[in-house]
Amino acid sequence: MTKRIAIIGAVLENPVVCQEQFNTIISNFKGIVKGRMGLPMPEAGISVISVTVLATLDQINTLTGRLGNINHVTVKTSISKKEIEA
């Protein structure tokens, strides 16, 4: 099974409303998450979060899709071209 490294960037526009749901989804995928960095910006009313994952394309797409379906969340993903055997 081949896996790839991906970075999922998310902007939470009104984190008070959507952060709990976002965190729940991320914790459901904890087996593929390798790192997470968050930058709260309360003065702007947003949070910026990047999540690094090592996973199959299906897993990456599933996680990205679930995060993108949350109201007030915008998600973009960058996936490496290099495949990693795992």
C-alpha positions as a LaTeX table, in Angstrom:
\begin{tabular}{lrrr}
\hline
Residue & $x$ (\AA) & $y$ (\AA) & $z$ (\AA) \\
\hline
Met1 & 0.00 & 0.00 & 0.00 \\
Thr2 & 1.46 & 3.35 & $-1.00$ \\
Lys3 & 1.06 & 6.46 & 1.07 \\
Arg4 & 1.86 & 10.10 & 0.53 \\
Ile5 & 2.66 & 13.09 & 2.67 \\
Ala6 & 0.06 & 15.85 & 2.51 \\
Ile7 & $-0.47$ & 19.19 & 4.13 \\
Ile8 & $-4.04$ & 20.20 & 4.79 \\
Gly9 & $-4.52$ & 23.91 & 5.31 \\
Ala10 & $-7.72$ & 25.12 & 6.92 \\
Val11 & $-9.16$ & 28.53 & 7.72 \\
Leu12 & $-11.87$ & 28.53 & 10.37 \\
Glu13 & $-13.99$ & 31.64 & 9.87 \\
Asn14 & $-15.76$ & 31.80 & 13.24 \\
Pro15 & $-13.87$ & 29.19 & 15.25 \\
Val16 & $-16.22$ & 29.47 & 18.22 \\
Val17 & $-18.89$ & 27.79 & 16.11 \\
Cys18 & $-16.87$ & 25.18 & 14.19 \\
Gln19 & $-13.69$ & 24.39 & 16.14 \\
Glu20 & $-15.15$ & 21.55 & 18.21 \\
Gln21 & $-16.43$ & 19.73 & 15.12 \\
Phe22 & $-13.09$ & 20.33 & 13.35 \\
Asn23 & $-11.13$ & 18.91 & 16.30 \\
Thr24 & $-13.41$ & 15.88 & 16.55 \\
Ile25 & $-12.82$ & 14.98 & 12.90 \\
Ile26 & $-9.05$ & 15.43 & 13.24 \\
Ser27 & $-9.01$ & 13.19 & 16.33 \\
Asn28 & $-10.92$ & 10.51 & 14.40 \\
Phe29 & $-7.99$ & 10.44 & 11.94 \\
Lys30 & $-5.24$ & 10.51 & 14.59 \\
Gly31 & $-3.59$ & 7.42 & 13.09 \\
Ile32 & $-2.54$ & 9.35 & 9.98 \\
Val33 & $-1.86$ & 12.77 & 11.53 \\
Lys34 & 1.86 & 13.44 & 11.93 \\
Gly35 & 1.66 & 17.06 & 13.05 \\
Arg36 & $-0.65$ & 19.99 & 13.57 \\
Met37 & $-0.04$ & 23.69 & 13.94 \\
Gly38 & $-2.70$ & 26.23 & 14.76 \\
Leu39 & $-2.60$ & 30.00 & 14.66 \\
Pro40 & $-5.51$ & 31.66 & 16.45 \\
Met41 & $-6.28$ & 35.17 & 15.26 \\
Pro42 & $-9.06$ & 36.35 & 17.59 \\
Glu43 & $-8.77$ & 39.96 & 16.43 \\
Ala44 & $-9.78$ & 38.78 & 12.94 \\
Gly45 & $-12.28$ & 36.19 & 14.17 \\
Ile46 & $-10.46$ & 33.31 & 12.44 \\
Ser47 & $-8.06$ & 30.45 & 13.13 \\
Val48 & $-5.55$ & 29.08 & 10.64 \\
Ile49 & $-4.61$ & 25.42 & 11.02 \\
Ser50 & $-2.20$ & 23.20 & 9.09 \\
Val51 & $-2.25$ & 19.43 & 9.48 \\
Thr52 & 0.46 & 17.15 & 8.10 \\
Val53 & $-0.61$ & 13.59 & 7.32 \\
Leu54 & 0.95 & 10.39 & 5.98 \\
Ala55 & $-1.84$ & 8.39 & 4.35 \\
Thr56 & $-3.31$ & 6.81 & 1.25 \\
Leu57 & $-4.97$ & 9.10 & $-1.28$ \\
Asp58 & $-8.38$ & 7.79 & $-0.20$ \\
Gln59 & $-7.70$ & 8.64 & 3.44 \\
Ile60 & $-6.43$ & 12.12 & 2.55 \\
Asn61 & $-9.45$ & 12.81 & 0.37 \\
Thr62 & $-11.86$ & 11.51 & 3.01 \\
Leu63 & $-10.35$ & 13.70 & 5.72 \\
Thr64 & $-10.24$ & 16.76 & 3.46 \\
Gly65 & $-13.84$ & 16.21 & 2.38 \\
Arg66 & $-15.14$ & 15.89 & 5.93 \\
Leu67 & $-13.31$ & 19.02 & 7.04 \\
Gly68 & $-14.51$ & 20.93 & 4.00 \\
Asn69 & $-18.13$ & 20.05 & 4.76 \\
Ile70 & $-18.04$ & 21.94 & 8.06 \\
Asn71 & $-19.75$ & 25.33 & 7.90 \\
His72 & $-17.31$ & 28.27 & 8.17 \\
Val73 & $-14.29$ & 26.09 & 7.22 \\
Thr74 & $-12.25$ & 26.47 & 4.02 \\
Val75 & $-9.79$ & 23.68 & 3.22 \\
Lys76 & $-6.99$ & 23.25 & 0.67 \\
Thr77 & $-4.68$ & 20.27 & 0.40 \\
Ser78 & $-1.23$ & 19.83 & $-1.09$ \\
Ile79 & $-0.20$ & 16.22 & $-1.74$ \\
Ser80 & 3.35 & 15.06 & $-2.46$ \\
Lys81 & 4.04 & 13.30 & $-5.73$ \\
Lys82 & 6.44 & 10.88 & $-4.07$ \\
Glu83 & 4.87 & 7.61 & $-3.01$ \\
Ile84 & 6.00 & 5.95 & 0.24 \\
Glu85 & 5.69 & 2.22 & 0.71 \\
Ala86 & 4.21 & 1.39 & 4.08 \\
\hline
\end{tabular}
